[in-house]
């Protein structure tokens, strides 16, 4: 693996989890500078990797690397908070893989949200799909649809409000708002 590939892998697979690792470290490590040192040491170790083929779960690998560095620093320190050492030793890193129930529930919820989006008015639906699902910028959407960025912003906000309003109504009413089969379009602003 060359340096460029490694850099791309770190940016794609490790960097998105940095905030989470920093938060966890702040809860377990006293000093802000220690957190910075630990994260920096993690990146230094990642930069020395010859291959990442052995890393199946980058998020867990980052967290375990940070944990090991923090443990090493705590053990080397002259004055160690006993609770920090016990807390960091007792940490069980949750599995990165969701349970089958969570996967099924997530798929059902995704299908439901997609159905709500599909029920939006055409232009509103297209803007929401392009913005939230395809990840296009407002400028790109405006150019593709031949409208202003302001229209794109308003349509995206309106569509999102309608979907969220529908979901909130269902949750308040125990999973359904009693409008199954009705058109979501009635909730237009």
C-alpha positions in Angstrom: 0.0 0.0 0.0 1.5 3.3 -1.0 1.3 6.5 1.1 -1.4 8.0 -1.0 -3.7 4.9 -0.6 -3.0 4.9 3.1 -3.9 8.6 3.4 -7.1 8.0 1.5 -7.9 5.0 3.7 -7.3 7.0 6.9 -9.4 9.9 5.6 -12.3 7.6 4.7 -12.2 5.0 7.4 -10.6 6.6 10.5 -11.2 10.3 10.4 -15.0 10.1 10.6 -14.6 8.4 14.0 -12.2 10.9 15.5 -14.8 13.0 17.3 -16.3 9.9 18.9 -12.8 8.8 20.1 -12.0 12.2 21.4 -15.3 12.3 23.4 -14.6 9.0 24.9 -11.0 10.0 25.8 -12.2 13.2 27.4 -14.5 11.2 29.7 -11.7 8.9 30.7 -8.5 11.0 30.5 -8.1 14.0 32.8 -5.9 16.3 30.7 -7.0 17.9 27.4 -3.4 17.7 26.2 -3.3 14.0 27.0 -6.3 13.6 24.6 -4.5 15.5 21.9 -1.3 13.4 22.5 -3.2 10.1 22.3 -5.1 11.0 19.1 -1.8 12.2 17.5 -0.1 9.0 18.5 -2.9 7.0 16.9 -2.4 8.8 13.6 1.4 8.3 13.9 0.8 4.6 14.3 -1.6 4.5 11.4 0.9 6.3 9.2 3.5 3.5 9.9 1.1 0.8 8.7 2.4 -1.2 5.8 -1.0 -2.6 5.0 -4.6 -2.2 6.3 -5.8 -5.5 5.0 -5.8 -7.0 8.5 -8.2 -4.2 9.7 -11.8 -5.4 9.3 -13.4 -2.8 11.5 -11.5 0.6 11.2 -13.7 2.2 13.9 -13.0 -0.5 16.5 -9.3 -0.5 15.5 -9.1 3.3 16.1 -10.8 3.0 19.5 -8.7 0.0 20.6 -5.5 1.8 19.5 -6.5 4.9 21.5 -7.4 2.8 24.5 -4.1 1.0 24.4 -2.1 4.3 24.2 -4.2 5.8 27.0 -3.6 2.8 29.2 0.1 2.9 28.5 0.2 6.7 29.4 -1.8 6.1 32.5 0.4 3.3 33.7 3.6 5.3 33.1 2.2 8.4 34.9 3.6 9.0 38.4 0.2 10.1 39.7 -2.7 8.1 38.3 -6.3 8.6 39.0 -7.4 5.1 40.2 -10.9 5.6 38.8 -9.5 6.5 35.4 -7.3 3.4 35.3 -10.2 1.1 36.4 -12.6 2.8 34.1 -10.4 2.5 31.1 -9.6 -1.2 31.9 -13.3 -1.9 32.4 -14.3 -0.4 29.0 -15.9 -2.9 26.8 -16.0 -1.7 23.3 -19.4 -2.4 21.8 -19.4 -4.5 18.7 -19.5 -2.5 15.5 -22.0 -4.9 14.0 -25.6 -4.2 14.9 -27.9 -7.1 16.0 -30.2 -8.8 13.5 -33.1 -7.1 15.2 -31.6 -3.6 14.7 -30.8 -4.4 11.1 -34.4 -5.5 10.5 -35.8 -2.5 12.3 -33.5 -0.2 10.4 -34.6 -1.7 7.1 -38.2 -1.3 8.0 -37.8 2.3 9.1 -35.8 3.1 5.9 -38.5 1.6 3.8 -41.1 3.6 5.7 -39.2 6.9 5.3 -38.7 6.2 1.6 -42.4 5.7 1.2 -43.0 9.0 3.0 -40.5 10.7 0.7 -42.2 9.1 -2.4 -45.5 10.6 -1.3 -44.2 14.2 -1.5 -45.1 16.4 -4.4 -42.9 15.7 -7.4 -40.4 18.7 -7.3 -40.2 18.5 -3.5 -39.6 14.8 -3.6 -36.9 15.2 -6.2 -35.1 17.9 -4.3 -35.2 15.9 -1.0 -33.8 12.8 -2.8 -31.1 14.8 -4.6 -30.1 16.7 -1.4 -30.5 14.1 1.3 -30.0 10.8 -0.5 -27.6 11.7 -3.4 -25.8 14.3 -1.4 -25.8 17.0 -4.1 -25.3 20.7 -3.2 -28.1 23.2 -3.5 -26.3 24.8 -6.4 -26.0 21.5 -8.4 -29.7 20.7 -7.7 -30.8 24.2 -8.8 -28.7 23.8 -12.0 -30.2 20.4 -12.8 -33.8 21.3 -12.1 -33.5 24.8 -13.7 -34.6 26.6 -10.5 -33.0 29.0 -8.1 -31.0 27.9 -5.0 -33.7 29.6 -2.9 -36.4 27.3 -4.4 -34.2 24.3 -3.7 -33.7 25.4 -0.1 -37.4 25.9 0.5 -38.4 22.7 -1.2 -35.9 20.7 0.8 -37.0 22.3 4.1 -40.7 21.7 3.2 -40.1 18.1 2.3 -38.1 17.4 5.4 -40.7 19.1 7.6 -43.5 17.0 6.1 -41.6 13.7 6.6 -40.6 14.6 10.1 -44.1 15.8 11.0 -45.5 12.5 9.7 -43.0 10.4 11.7 -43.6 12.5 14.8 -47.3 12.0 14.5 -46.9 8.3 14.2 -44.7 8.1 17.2 -47.1 10.1 19.3 -49.9 7.8 18.4 -48.1 4.6 19.2 -46.6 3.8 15.9 -49.4 5.1 13.6 -51.2 8.3 13.3 -54.3 6.7 11.9 -53.7 8.0 8.4 -52.4 4.8 6.7 -53.2 4.9 3.1 -53.8 8.7 3.1 -51.7 11.0 1.0 -49.0 12.9 2.8 -49.5 15.8 0.5 -52.3 17.0 2.6 -49.8 18.3 5.1 -48.3 20.8 2.6 -47.3 24.2 3.9 
